[in-house]
Amino acid sequence: NDRDSPQRAERLLQSMIHLYSSGNKLLQPDQRTGNCLLNCYARHGMTTKAYQFLQLMHKLYQKGIFKEGPNTYDYNTIMNLLSKRNTADSVQKGEELLNLMVEMCEAGSHRIQPDLVTFSSL
């Protein structure tokens, strides 16, 4: 059933995190893992879940659980999702994300840099 795919993807990620934390270093979540879950949320229009997961990706990376932190593609996935909602709240969140991307880029992040896709999503 396609409707429960976000929940199944979340359970899979939780299993990977548990197994990695228990010593199975082959199952460390990586960029592809995060991209897959974000895209699953996007396909189902789950903007809030996608936004929350982006924040969680940062935290899990800082804790050493995720191999890499979020990148431009991850941010653009959410920017695109927000642009389709066309609400005052989504515009505000899009601007916040853009400002955060700019701050990280100016601070030296090479993984998060606004690009043409970012700006065309606003």
C-alpha positions in Angstrom: 0.0 0.0 0.0 1.5 3.3 -1.1 -0.2 5.3 1.6 1.8 3.7 4.3 5.2 4.0 2.6 6.3 7.0 4.7 5.7 5.0 7.9 7.5 2.0 6.4 10.4 4.1 5.4 10.6 5.6 8.9 10.6 2.2 10.5 13.4 1.1 8.1 15.5 4.2 9.1 14.9 3.5 12.8 16.0 -0.1 12.3 19.2 1.1 10.5 19.9 3.5 13.3 19.4 0.9 15.9 21.6 -1.7 14.1 24.3 0.9 13.4 24.3 2.0 17.1 24.5 -1.6 18.1 27.8 -2.0 16.2 26.8 -2.9 12.6 28.9 -0.2 10.9 27.8 -1.3 7.5 24.3 0.1 8.1 25.2 3.7 8.9 22.6 5.9 7.3 24.1 8.1 4.6 23.0 10.8 2.2 21.0 8.4 0.0 19.1 7.3 3.1 18.1 10.8 4.0 17.2 11.7 0.3 14.9 8.6 0.1 12.9 9.5 3.2 12.7 13.2 2.2 11.5 12.3 -1.3 8.9 9.9 0.2 7.6 12.7 2.4 7.5 15.0 -0.7 5.6 12.5 -2.8 3.0 12.3 -0.1 2.8 16.1 0.4 4.0 15.7 4.0 5.7 19.1 4.3 5.9 19.3 8.1 7.4 15.8 8.4 9.9 16.6 5.7 10.9 19.9 7.4 11.2 18.0 10.8 13.3 15.3 9.2 15.7 17.8 7.7 16.3 19.2 11.2 16.7 15.6 12.5 19.3 14.9 9.8 21.4 17.8 11.1 21.2 16.4 14.7 21.9 12.8 13.6 24.9 14.0 11.6 26.2 16.0 14.6 25.9 12.8 16.8 27.8 10.8 14.2 24.8 8.6 13.3 24.4 9.9 9.8 27.5 9.7 7.6 26.8 13.1 6.0 24.6 16.1 6.9 21.9 17.5 4.6 22.9 19.1 1.3 21.5 21.5 -1.2 19.4 18.7 -2.8 17.7 18.1 0.6 17.0 21.7 1.1 15.7 22.1 -2.5 13.4 19.1 -2.0 11.7 20.9 0.9 11.8 24.3 -0.9 9.9 22.7 -3.8 7.4 21.1 -1.5 6.8 24.4 0.3 6.3 26.2 -3.0 3.5 23.8 -4.0 1.6 24.6 -0.8 1.3 28.3 -1.6 0.4 29.5 1.9 1.7 32.4 4.0 3.3 29.9 6.4 5.0 28.0 3.5 6.4 31.3 2.1 7.8 32.2 5.5 9.3 28.7 6.0 10.8 28.9 2.5 12.4 32.3 3.3 13.7 30.9 6.6 15.3 27.9 4.8 16.9 30.2 2.2 18.3 32.4 4.9 19.7 29.4 6.7 21.2 28.1 3.5 22.9 31.4 2.8 24.2 31.5 6.4 25.7 28.0 6.2 27.2 28.8 2.8 28.8 32.0 4.1 30.1 30.0 7.1 32.0 27.8 4.7 29.6 24.9 4.1 30.2 23.4 0.7 27.3 21.0 1.0 24.6 23.6 1.3 24.7 26.4 -1.3 21.6 28.0 -2.8 21.4 27.4 -6.5 19.1 28.0 -9.4 16.6 25.3 -8.2 16.5 27.0 -4.8 15.7 30.4 -6.1 13.2 29.1 -8.7 11.3 27.3 -5.9 10.6 30.6 -4.1 
